[in-house]
Amino acid sequence: MESKLSRIQHGPFRSFLYRDYRLVWIGATSSSIANWMLKTAIAWLVLELTHSAILITFVFAVFAIPSVFFGPFAGVWSDKYSRKKLLVFVWIVSCVCSVILGLLVMSDFQDVWLFFVLTALIGSSMPIVFVCSQTYIYDIVGPSNALNGISLWSLGLRLVGAAGAIIGGFIIEAAGIYLAVFIAAIAYGVACVAIIAVKHVDSHSTSEDSSVFENLKSGLNVIRGSGFLIGVVVLAILAEAFGYGISAIFPILADADVFAVGAFGLGIMNGAFGVGGVLGSIILAALRNLERLGALLVMVLMICGLLLLGLSLSSYFYMAVLIIGGLGLVMAGYDTLAILIMQRSAPEGMRGRLTGVLVLTFGIGPAGHMVLGFMTQALGPSWAAGISSIIVISVTLLVFITVKKLRSFQS
């Protein structure tokens, strides 16, 4: 019995021994399946209504743009206020917005701009969920299990995300877009219930007397004074804009003019990205520790650039699906490495703020989504992926050469 317990305590799923970790994990994964289903549903709806590559990529952009405004503040709020209350609030808002979206789709509403507004409101929850989840995990499992806890969190998001994308595509084909949106609303409700049950008491080192803007300024000053952290943020922008951003052209690849695989094929592509992420997260969760985090982050971005080049050259759907799966795998590595670097570089009591600055890139990234949309409209999806590849490889090499500490940063 002792031997079995010891294996669990040192095994790849050891963070699940913590009750509150399990609840945070359930909340985050429920929210993730809702996000994936909504992205698939709204992107397909806009494709049906407009057949515009630019407006389809705009769906992904408005889902993430609020992170520009809320990302840094989310970090401050996470350090200053109750994470539980913040998470419950944003998931209630997301649930209500999803119900409204479903009702609008059922009524055959045609104004895409209202869909964009509601999608942006739901997207506003993402930075708060991300920062609160990460700081919760680090506090609950401790620094020694942080790699495992973050990897399992990433695994959960990708596992249900893959299912959400594939099931979402099937539901859209079989029953209609509105049902996928209503199921997303239910998933947000499940997340609320899970987080309400968390017993962990937040430990806030931020003074209640200091203003939100003062705390935000202190976090930004830490980033500004470190060329190393600036380099990490630049790589994060690349990853968000082009590594994750490439999913914005998946609806174009699924359309009749390219692979002609329909909504179900779109779900397969999104699902492949999720499955690749699952494999990457499983690999990371099984590791005890990682050395040379900075060099590993650079390697992940270089592989991402090469896979984008492969996608631009692919003329077969299932070859593209395999490449997309590879992209999901390396982006899982990016997620874990970037979060670990920020958490371990943060002064005591500032993990939320530094993670919030990382979340800021979620909103800057959509600039890449829009660039991809314009390139796809003007040149086609193959050229858009190829040019993205050149940008990712070139900028990553530049950062690697110029930021010395990035090459030597240890775990």
Buried (B, 14 or more C-beta within 10 A) or exposed (E): EEEEEEEEEEBBEBBBBBEBBBBBBBBBBBBBBBBBBBBBBBBBBBBEBBEBBBBBBBBBBBBBBBBBEBBBBBBBBBBBBBBBBBBBBBBBBBBBBBBBBBEBBBEEBEEBEEBBEBBBBBBBBBBBBBBBBBBBBBBBBEEEBBBBBBBBBBBBBBBBBBBBBBBBBBBBBEEBBBBBBBBBBBBBBBBBBBBBEBEBEBEBEBEEEEEBEEBBBBBBEBBEEBEBBBBBBBBBBBBBBBBBBBBBBBBBBBBEEBBEBBBBBBBBBBBBBBBBBBBBBBBBBEEEEBEBBBBBBBBBBBBBBBBBBBBBEBEEBEEBBBBBBBBBBBBBBBBBBBBBBBBBBBEEBBBBBBBBBBBBBBBBBBBBBBBBBEBBBEEBBBEBBBBBBEBBBEBBBEBBEEBEBBBEBEB
